[in-house]
């Protein structure tokens, strides 16, 4: 059977379910709750190879509106690049990436992705250039409780607090993401759902993980 390339499977139940199964199998990622809560929008666009109703490979587009020093930009982030182990070494990911680049290179200001160390030689074949990633740290002192309240991301009222703070953005940020509650809730509703805190005195959200005393 010939494989079929499909773009955007959100409204195709059988392909969407198969995509979720593949993501769980390859990355141990769950998209089910994110979808059921209505956070999968048209800004998240899987490009899949399908064998009938079975997704065998995927590369997803995240369309992102950002503001860089007050200048609107539209970036595309590629993610969830995966192939079922039974169908690897057939060039499926390569064809998906070429299709994404062809579709979006003239419709966005930039296309980027985060690559793990095992595939650093793969993405330059498509024109990607390696860039440095920075992590900033700050030493703090004192033991006084700051008054942060942990939010319950399973509770609609707490998700609304997060949404309202997100819409106000960070006034001190030179680069801010806008109009993408779907991506916000992908992380805060799943991977970081136990790390969202609210400080009512300043009406602010802090997303933080604690390791021992840090």
Secondary structure, DSSP 8 states (H G I E B T S, - for coil): ---EEEE--TT-HHHHHHHHHHHHHHH----HHHHHTT---TTEEEEEEEETTEEEEEEEEEEEEEEETTEEEEEEEEEEEEE-GGG-SSSHHHHHHHHHHHHHTTTSSEEEE---GGGHHHHGGGT---------------------EE--TTSHHHHHHHHHHHHH--TT-SEEEES-HHHHHHIIIIITTTSEEEETTTTEEEE----TT-
